[in-house]
Amino acid sequence: QVQLVESGGGLVQAGGSLRLSCAVSGSIFKINAMGWYHQAPGKQRDLVAAVTSGGLTSYADSVKGRFTISRDNAKNTVYLQMNSLKPEDTSVYYCKADPAIGSSYWGQGTQVTVSS
């Protein structure tokens, strides 16, 4: 059974930093892209950042220059370094893993709250 376990969320003041981690456990042949999404109450889940198995990255315009996504393929772990946080970054952040075969997997979500 494949599980994605997220950690690193919390409460931080505006301008501060947080680092999210997402570890994939269980039997999985190969993971292609991994990414982070956020979903505020009453809104759809949107992409924040993604990284391919080869290290190519993409970001939402709202986080470019502030957030950095990275991954450790040996550990099946993806990270999101969030700097210069703003109150509008407040949301639940979800990790996603796209296996080479089969459907995507999602984490349970971790709350990030940025106070002004």
VENRAJO-V896997 format. One record per backbone hydrogen bond with DSSP energy under -1.0 kcal/mol. CO is the residue of the C=O (numbers start at 1). NH is the residue of the N-H. Records with the same first field share a line. If there is no record, write none. Layout:
CO=NH ; NH
This chain:
3=25
5=23
7=21
10=113
12=115
13=16
16=85
18=82
20=80
21=7
22=78
23=5
25=3
30=100
33=98
34=51
35=96
36=48 ; 49
37=94
38=46
39=92
40=43
46=38
48=60
49=36
50=58
51=34
52=55
56=52
58=50
60=63
63=66 ; 67
66=83
68=81
70=79
72=77
76=24
77=72
78=22
79=70
80=20
81=68
82=18
85=15
86=89
87=90
91=112
92=39
93=110
94=37
95=107
96=35
97=105
98=32
105=97
110=93
111=10
112=91
113=12
115=14
